[in-house]
Amino acid sequence: MEEEKFATIIVGAGPAGSTAAYLLAKEGLDVLLIEKGATPGSKNMFGGRMYSHALHKIIPNFWEEAPVERPVVKETITMMNGSRSVSMDFQEVKWGTPPYHSLTLLRADFDAWLAAKAEEAGAMVACGIRVDDLIRENGRVVGIQAGEDRMLADVVIAADGVNSLIAQKAGLGKKFSPKQVATGIKQVIQLSEETISQRFQLSGNQGAAQLFVGDCTKGMHGGGFLYTNKSSISLGLVVTAGALQHSQYKIIDLMEDFKENPHIAPLIEGGEIVEHSAHLVPEAGLNMMPQLFGDGILVAGDAAGFVLNLGYIVRGVDFAIASGEAAAKAVLAARANNNFSRQGLSTYQQLLKESFVMKELVAYRQAPQFMANPRMFTSYPQLVTGLMGKMFTVDGGPPVRLLGKVFSQIKQSKIGLTQLAVDGLKGARLL
């Protein structure tokens, strides 16, 4: 492979990289897709759900051939406080029929399938290769160095995940601070299809997604998640690295406590752990986005910080796929003009601005700062669970009207009506 020349070299066979490789190869370009793991997806981790719209646009009805798990029809948000929890459920049965709104996935299977689609289209997929450096000529990126091998290209696409080495080598990004990323930990717990459907009140292939906040992170900025697969449950926690760094807790200990929590244990009872993984997750949105293009290089997916966490909804894969699509279109435009300079690749920025990726990141640019409010993980779960406890407790004591119970609980929480109103208005405006 020494001194081979490609139209495009893509580093990272996740959703962003494989999407770009698929689209470029379909146009007849000589594409090399490099993956550090033994197979695509073997080193990749996420909570477990993908919103379908972005890939459906590129590969219509992809679910007919892709290794997907369950279409999500049930959404639950749970606040946890000791022995108490309060959940809000939403169910949309139509989401269980095509075109599916969102699907649970296992990355090892799904990423391998998407990379295989790129290979079928004509891309060369090379696994088990670590890219050590970029090759430059006259200030422009013209290829990559992998061990002793030098591979040249008109354009390199960095899709190598959060804290991208390639973006840093190109001078487009820098290492993130602990406040900008979170540590995610996940276990895949095997259960029978029948058990999962029964425990989550699902029919057929229907799936459920549940997010948790409060005691699951010991009041630290973060939360828990649960997604139902065909015959397993993806269960995990995400905690801001900065908060974890200054705490007495280890993420693995938090995970064990989470599994033993009385609100979680019955859901996974009798299950067998078949997969365990941990990963850094970009959390700061636009505040951590690197320069997206340079001379001979583009940055896509997690490497660009394209993740959106609004507390009640978490998205990443659809952003990655859309950025991979935009990167492919930018390469094709640069090729048509035979201009792979920073200016020639600047189409990428405009394509992203026109897509939902930048529109949503800009619209919710202040959401990460709001979500860092410590009251979200301590005071409010305590307030809500305490109020529900007062509402449903019957103990023979003197009667208290509902409004009195509300004010009593707010006073006990020490938040105050003014602070409650400010947080409520700010959340409604920003989220």
C-alpha positions, 0 to 999 in steps of 0.5 A: 500500500506504500505510496498508493493514491486515492481520491479520498481517504476516510479515517474511521468506519463509523456512521459518518465515515462509512456514509461518506465512503458509500456515497463517494464510491457510488460516484466511481471515486477511488476511496479508502476507508480505514478503521483502527478496530479489527472490524468496523464497529468493534471499537464503537459505542453509543447508547443504542438508538438511531433516528432513521430519517438521515439514512433513509434519505440515502438508502431508502428502506435501509431497515429491510436489509440492515441489522436493526433491533427494534423500532422505538414506540415508547419513550420514558423519562424517569426521575430517581430519588432513593426509593422513589421515582417518577416517570413520564411515558409517551407512546406512538404506535405508528412509530412501529411501522415503516418508515420507522421514526427510530430504531435500536441498534448494536453498533458492532453489527450495524457499523459492519453492515454500513461499511460493507455497503461502502465496500459493495459500492467500490470502496476499499475497507482496511481494518486493524490500521492505526493512522499515525500522522498526516502527510503534507505538501506545501501546507496541504494535507495530501495523505496519511502515514500508517506505520511505514505505509504512506497513502496519498489522497486528494482529500482526507476525511477525519471521522475518527471519533471524539477527541479526533487525533486526525483533526488535531494533527491537521491543526483544526481541533484541540483536545477537549476539556473534561467539561466538554466530554462525558464518560459513557459506560454501557452493558448489553444484558441478554434476555429473551424477546418474550421477557423484554416485551412483557416487562416493557409492555411491548407488542411484537417487535416494538421497542422502548427507550428510557432516560434516567436522571437523579440518583443514578449519577449521585447528583452529578451532571449526567444520566442513565439510559436503557434501550430494548433490543430484540433479545437484549437490553442496552443499559448504561450511564453517561457522566460529565468527565469533569464532574467524575474527575472531581468526585469520589466515584468510579464509573464502573461503581456507579454502573453497578449501583445503577443496576442494583437500584430497585427501579432498575433491578427488576427490569434486568433480573435474570439477564446475562451480561454479553457486552461491556464498553466505555467511551468518551461522548462529546457534550458541548455542541458548538462550543467544542466544534473544531474547524470543519475543513482545511487544505485537503481535509474535512472533519465529520461525525463525533470528530466534529462534536456533532452530538445533541443532548437536550436531556429528554432526547439524545442524538448523534448517529443521524448527525454523523450520517448527515455530516458524512453525506455533506462531506461526500458532496463537498469532495465531489464539488471540489473534484469538479473544480479540481480544487482541494484547498480550504477554499475548494472544500468550503462547500462543506460548511455551507452544506452543513448550514443548509442541513438539519445538523447546523440548524439544530446545533445553532438553535440549541447552542445554549442547551449544554450550559443549561443542562449543566445546572446542578439543580437538574440532577439533585433538587428537581428529582427530589422536588418532583418525587417528593411532591408525588409522594405527598400526593399519593400518601394516605396516612390519616393525617389532617387534609392538605389541599394540592396547592398546599402540598405543592408549596410545602414541597417547594419550600422543603426543596429550598429552590424557591418560587423565583428560582423555579420560575427562572429555571422553567422559563430558561429551559422552555426558551433554550430547549 
